[in-house]
């Protein structure tokens, strides 16, 4: 593996100064867990790295539908190392339920980086979350999920609707003892692996649309021990091969109602907030894996008589890497911090929760953009080697391409962003909160940028609905860019001048549309990293 990757065998936490600075700023308990994360950084750089490469290239999950007696079992067969690693990593889901914080969980997910592996852990986390908050009578199942003795899944998507949950046709009928689900789930991650899933379904007599949905807990086995649902097939995906994704059929499937059947859509969207934050952390984790490969490459590779990193255009690319990675990571953990403060709330939610949700949409959308862009740039910096599947860098780009799609693509994020803006009331208050570090300080262009964004958001809210939707994606990205610049200036308060420079570069490049200024060419604190094993 060392011949195929520069980052393999190194400590992915110790090398990541940006992650350390971000966690130190947003997570008051970081120092108490730094040694633990350092140990985990070694696992991320070795066991995780080699296992996901093996799964992607040689040993993807395979669906086994029948046992020796001809009975349906519909189980995904994983390689022994893959299954052992998933079980060993189950502990990353424990922190929020044991007096710790979500910062800890998402730091682990970021260090894992691989979206397939982290997806299995995330969907398991989501089932544990639903049980913890709304179905505590199933605490025994929650403990199995958190200990690696069971895996979870979240099944909402159906073929006729995709992200349009209101189009779901799976029905739920109460037979006096348990609920019975009938229908199909079309893009079911965890298919063949899960022991306990959560799924949306419409109870008999419930209205159409998303507000008619309830959320159910679905075990793999019925009470009599027989198979509770069927897996029709596994999908042949471009990447994320470490998570089996397939099609699931419910036929009078036994299920248990989670919470109030009239609040299912709220539970579902709350659960999606967890996975959207995971998507943001994972996207930046993917970008960081590519960055580790690139930094080792440009330090040692020579062309035209110089080390790659001594060429002006390479430094320009590394500057773009630094600005996007630091901005995306700072925004992600600011969103995590806000969620950590609000996650105990139940519907109807307070403005505090809606602010956390708003930041989640900003982070999910823009980090996915960054991951896709930066991994493509990394391939280019490797030249022809970057396009070869035998080396690590090409896979990271394939993996990054799922992050704009999972948990609602940018169109869905824009619509949810628009809805959240309406709920939050005063535009000026929202933007001023997001941009606080840019106000009242000597931030070049900060005041003008905030004023423009205020005007854009106010104009968006004044438009008729179809026109507001038309503009919402552009405004979402603008607000997300403002939030990233502000997060970098906020980070500079505790982590030093480098982040003020990165904030200035983010602001001028993404909000003013300027090329990165030439002073950055000569400032190695912007584009260089101290790579440690």
N, C-alpha and C positions, 0 to 999 in steps of 0.2 A: 504493500500500500504506500510506503514511503516514496517509491519510485513514481507514483501516480499523483501525488499531492504534496505541496509544500507545507500545508497546514496540518497534515496528519502527524500525530505524535507530539504536538505542542499543546500547551495549556491555553485553551480558548478564553478563559477568564483573565488570567494574568496578563495576557497581551492586550486586552480590551480596556484601555484607559478610559474611553468614553463611557462604557457601561459602568465602570466603577464610579466615575464622577456623577453620572446621572442617578445611580442608586443612592449614592451618599447624599445627594441633594433632596430627592423625593421620598426617601425611606429612612425615617429616623432610627430604625433598628438595624441599619445596614452593617455597622461595625460588628455587631454581635454575630452576624452570619457570614462575614467575609471569608473566614477560613473554610467554612463549609462550601461556599461557592468556588473557592480556589480548588478544592478537591474535586468538585464537580466539573470544573474546567478541564481537568485532565481526562475525565471520562468522556466529555464531549469531544475532545480532540483525538481520542483513540478508539474506545469501544463503540461509541455512537458512530463515528466517522466510518470505520471499517464495516460495521454491520449494515448501515444504510446503503453503502456502495455495493455490498454483496447482494442485498435484496433487490436493488434496482437493476443490476446487471445480470444476476445469475439465479436468484431465488425469490421471485415474487409470490405472493399468496396464490394458492390453487384451491378451487372449490371441490370438496368431496361431498357428493350428494347422497351416497348410499353406503351402508356398512356391509359386512360380510353376509348378513342375513337378508339383505335387500331392503332394509328399512331406511327411510329418509333421515339423514342426520344434518345435511346442509351445513357443514363445517368448513371453514377456511383452514387449509394446512399451511402453517408457517414454518420456515426453517427453524431449527432448534435455537440458533443464536438470536434470531429475530424475536421469538417468543420469550426467551430468557431475558433479553434486554427490556422488553416491554414490562415484564413483571418486576424487574429490578428498578425500573424508573417510576413505578406507580406512586412512590412516596412524594413525588413532586406535587401531587394534588392535595396533600394533607394540610399545608400551612393555614389556609383561611379558616379551617374548622377546628384548629387546635391553638387558637389564641395568637396566631401569627398573622401575616398580611398577604394580600394578593401580589404585592411587589415581589415577594419571594417566589411564588409560583411562576409568575411571568418571566422572572429572571432565569429560572430553570428552562422554561420553554424557549426563550431567546437563545440560550446557549446550546440547546439541542439543535435548533435551526432547521433540521429536516422536517418539511411540512407533513409528510406521510406519518412519520413516527409521532410527531407532536399532535397530529390530528387524532390518532387513537387515544392519546392521553387526554386531549381536550374534550372529546365527546364522552369519555369516561367521567371527566370532571363535571361536565354539564348534567349528567344523570345524578351524580352525587349532590350537586348544587340543588337540583329540583327536589330531591328527597329531603335534604337538609332543611330547606325553607318551607316546603309546602306538603311534604308527605313523610313526616318524622316516624310514622308507624313502620316504615320500611328501613329503619336504621341498620338492621342486620345486613341488608343488601348494600347499603352505603359503605359499611365497613369492608365488605368483600371487594367493592370497587376501589377503595382507597388502599387496600393491602396487596393488590395484584392478583387476588384470587378470582376476580371477575373483571370483565370489560363492559363498557357502556357504549351507547350510540344515540344519536338524535336523528329521527326520521320525520321530516316534514315535507320534502319535495315530492311532487307528483308530476307525471309526464304531461298532463294537460295544462299545468299552471307554472311550473318552475318556481320562481321567486314569488309568484302571486299565490300566497297561501289561501286567500279567499276563494280560490278555485278548487281547493281540495275537495275530493269526493269520497274519501274514506269515511265510513259511517261507524257509529258506536251505538250499540243496543244493550240496555241493562236487562239481564235475565233474572234479576232478583237476588243474585249472589255475586256475580262478577259482570263486568262490561265485556261485550263481544265486538271486536273490530272486524270490518270487512272492507277490503280495498287494496291498493298497491302503493308502494313507495318506490320512486324511480331512481333516485340517486342516493342510495343508502350507504353512507360510509360506515364501516364496521360490520357490514353484512358478512355472516359466517363466522365472525369473531365474537360478537356481542353476547353477553349473558342477560343484560337488562337494558332495554332501550326506552327512550321517551318518544312518543309519536303524537301528532295532531290527528284528530278525528272529529266529525260532526255528530253530536248526539241526535237521536231521533227527535224531530220537532224543533230543532234549533234553527235559527234564521240562517240564510245564506250569507256569504261574505266572511271576512276574517273574524268578526265578533261572534260568529256562531260556533267557532272551534273550541274544543276542550283539549286538555293535555293529559295524556295517559302514560302510565308506566307499564311496559310490556316485557315480561320475562321470556327467555328463550323456550322454556319448558312449561307445559301446563301443570296443573296440580297433580294430575295422574302420571306425570313423568314423560308424556309424549311431546313431540315437537309442536311448538305453538304457532310457528309461521314457517313459510318456505322461502328459500333464497333461489330465485330463478336463475341468476347468472352473476358473475363478477364482470366488471367493466375492464376493457383494455385501454388504459390511460397513458397519456404521454409522460406522466411523472407521478409523483405521490404514490409510488408502488408499495410503500411500507404500510399503507392502510388499504385493506380490501374494501372496494366500493361496488355495490351491486344493486339488484332489484329484489324487493321483498314483497311477498304476497301474504295478506291477512285473510284468513277464511275462518270466521267465528273465533278469532284469536282472543284468548283471555287477556284482559287488561284491567288496570286499577286506576281509578280517577285520581288525578293530582289536584288537590285543592278544590276550589269552586269551579264548577263546569262553565260558569258564565265569564270567567276571567282567564280562560285558556290562552287567548291571544296575547294577553299581557305577560303571563308566565313565559310564553314562547319568545316574545321579543326581549324579555329580560335575560332569558337563557342565551339568546343570540348576542347580547352585549358581551357575555363572557367569551364566546367564540370569536367575536369581532376583535376584541382586545388580543386574544391569542393570535389571530391572523396578523395583527399589526406587529406584535412581538416577534412572531415567526418570520414575517417579511423582512424585518430589520436584521433578524438572525441570519437569514439567507444572504442578505447583502454583506453582512460581516464575514461570513465564510468566504465569499468571493473576494472581499477586501483582503483577508489574510493571505489568500493565494496570490493576489496581485502584489501586495507589498513585499512578499518574499521574492517574487519574480523581478520587480523593477529594481530591487536593491542589488541583485546579483547578475542579471542579464545585461549584456553590453551590445550596443549597436552604434554604428558610425563613430566609433572610437570613444564612446562615453557610456557610463551606466545609464540604463533607461531613465531612471528618476532624475537625471541631470539634464534631460531634454525639456525645453519649455512646454511643449504640447503635452508631454506626459505629466508634468507638474500641474498643468491646467486640468487634465482629467482627474488627477489625484485630489485636486482642490474640489472639484465637483463631487467626488466620492465623499470627501470629508464633510462638506456642507450638507449634503443630502442625508448621510448616515447620522451625523450628530443631530440634525434637525428632526429627522424622523424618530430617532430613539428618545430624544427629550420629550417630544410630543406624546409618544406612546406611554411613557412612564408618568407624564402629567395626567394623562387620561386614566391610567391605572390607579394613580393616587386619588383622583376624584371618585372613581368607582369604589375604591376601598373605603372611602368615607360614607358612601351612600348605599352599599349593597344590601344592608339589612332592611331597607325600606320595602314596603309592599304597596300594591296599587290601592288607591290612587297615590301617585308619587308626588314628592315636593319638587320645587324648582331646583333644589340641590341635586336631585337624581337626574333631572332633565339636562342640567349642565354637564353632568358626567356622561350622559348618553350623547349629547352634542359632540363632546370631545372624542367619543368613541367613533362617531361617523367621520370626523376629521382625520383621525389617526388611521383608521382602517383604509380609507380611500388613498390618502397620500403616501403612506408607507408602501402600499402595493405598487403605486406608480414608481416609487424610488427603487424598489427591489427589481422590478422588470427592467428598468433603465440601467441600473448599476451592474447587474449581472450580464447584460448585453455588452456594456462597456468593458467589463472584465474579459469577456471572450475576445473582444477586439484587441485589448492590450496583450493578450497571449498570442495573437495572430492565428495562424493555421492550427496550432495546438489547441486553441480554445474551442475549436469546432470538432475536436475528436472525442468520441464518447469514452475512450479508454481513460482519459484524464478527468480530474474532478470538476474542472471549471464549467464544462458544457452542461453537466447535470444540474449545477446550481441555477443556471438560466432556465432550464426546463422546469425545475421546481418553482422558481419565482413566478412563472406565468400563471400558476393557479391562484396566487394571492389576490389579483383583482377580481376573480370570479367567485371564490368561496365566500360564504356568509353574506351574499348579496353583492352583485357587481356595482360599479360606480353609479349607474342609473338608480338602483334601489337605494343606495346610500344618500343620493341627492334628494330623493323623495322623502326619505325619513328625516334628513337634515331640515328640509323645508317644513315638515310637520312639527319638528322640535322647536324650530325658530318661532313658529306661531304660538306654541304653548308658553314660551319663555317671556313673551311680552315685549318690553322696551328694547329696541334694537341697540340704542346707544349703551345701555347698561351691559348688554351681552358682549358687545365688541370691546367696550372699555375693560371689562373683566379679562377677556382674552388677551388684550394688548397692553395690560397694565405696565409691564416693564418698559414699554416703548414710550410711555407718557410721563412727562415731568422730568425727563432725563435728557442729556445731550446725546441723543441717538440720531445720527445723520439720516434724514429722510423718514424718520419714524412717525412724526406727527402727520406729515402729508399722507403716508401710507394708511394710517388709521382713519384719517378723514375720508379717503377714497373708499375704503372698505365699508365704513359706515354708510356712505352714500349708495354703494352697490347693494348692500343688504336692505336698506330702506326702500330702494327702488324695486327690489325683488318682491318684497312683501306687499307693495302697492299694485302689482300686476294682476290681471285676471289669471285664474288658475292655469290654463294651458300655457300661457306665456311665462308664468313663474316657473313651471316645470322645465320649459325650454331653456331658461337661463340658470336653473338651480345648480347644475353640475359645475358650471364655470365659477359660480359664486362660492360653492362648497370648496373648490380647490383654492380660491383666493383667500377665504377665511382660514383654511388649513395652513396656507403659507404664512399668513399673518401670525397664526398661533405658533408655528415652528420658529419663526424669527423671535417672537416674544419668549418662547421657552428657552432659546439659546441665551438671550440676554438674562433671563432669570437664572439660568445655570451659571452664568459668569459671576453672579454674586457670591457663589461659594467655591466655584472651581477655577476661577481665574480668567485672565485676559484672552486666552485662546478662544473661549466661547463667545466673548464679545466680538472678536474678529469674525468668527463664523456666523454670528447673528447678523453682523453688518453685511457680510457677503450674501447671506440668504435673502435679506431684505432687498438689497439692490438688484440681485439677479432675478428673483422670482416675483417680486412685487413691483419693481421698477423696470424690469425687462432689460437690464444692462448686462453687458459681458463682465465676467469677473475682472477686476482691475489688475493691472500689471504688478502692483506692489506685492500681491500674493505670490508671484513667481519667485520672489527673493526671500519670502518668509517661510522657512521650513516648519515653523510651529503650526502652520495651517495645514500643510499637505503631507507631513512626515509623521511616522509613528515609531515609538520605541518598542520594537518587537522583542518580547522576552519569552523564553520557553515555557 
